[in-house]
Amino acid sequence: MESNKPDYVYSNVIQIDDTDSSRKYLAKVFTWMFAALGISALFAFEFYLNSDLMRLIVIPGVGLTGLGYVAIFAPVAFSFVISFGFNRISYPVLVFLYLLYSVTIGISLSILGLMYTASSIFSVFLSSSVIFGIMAVAGYTTKMDLSKFGSILIIGFFAIFAVSIINFFLGSSQLQYIISFIFVAIMIGLTAYYMQMLKRIGAGIQFGTASAQKLVVIGAFVLYTTFINLFTSMLRIFGGRR
């Protein structure tokens, strides 16, 4: 399970029009984002390919183990700690939590290999990457102020996220299908909104400070979580079941 808490960053910087500063900031953000994706992929493959590790979280014919439930819900806990603790925790602690967050995401994603075919996971990953990239470029280049739309999308995200938590225990496949479509629409919109937000943050950031370092990690966390939500939601809709 994943979660976002993105709306604290506007108040932490002075926004000025500085394209070079924005590009430098976003380059750092995407570097951290790709690092998290790499870590998640590594742990997802390791758990999926190692039957002993997989049995720690899923018992065939039985379901999730206690550790499996921890793996599913731990990313939510880490997400809230990172989000609400941004101003109170140090940069090294923030980096540690971010990397540990990507590890737990990877472990939880390994379960998808038992549910969907490898070819469909790969094709959905490519599709979601293309959509994410297109919307990121759109958010970076648009002149329209997306902040009002972003606020609505964030409210919608938390509402549908709460419904998805409830449905996790109810197990309604029809409701999950509807939730996935709504999640995809929200994530597509949020991708553009976050890119515009991060562009403005980068324009006013003062590099070399502890605050700037933390804002880079937070930016990566926001984009990484958005992409993971987009990918998993699309997989639930278009993934080929085993």
Buried (B, 14 or more C-beta within 10 A) or exposed (E): BBBBBBBEBBEBBEBEEBEEBBBBBBEBBBEBBEBBBEBBBEBBBBBBEEEEBBBBBBEEEEEBBEBBEBBBBBBBBBBEBBBEEBEEBEBEBBBEBBBBBBBBBBBBBBBBBEEBEEEBBEBBBEBBBEBBEEBBEBBBEEEEEBEEBBEEBBEBBEEBBEBBBEBBEEEEEEBBEEBBBBBBBBBBBBBBBBBBBBBBBBBBBEEEEEBBBBBBBBBBBBBBBBBBBBBBBBBBEBBBEE
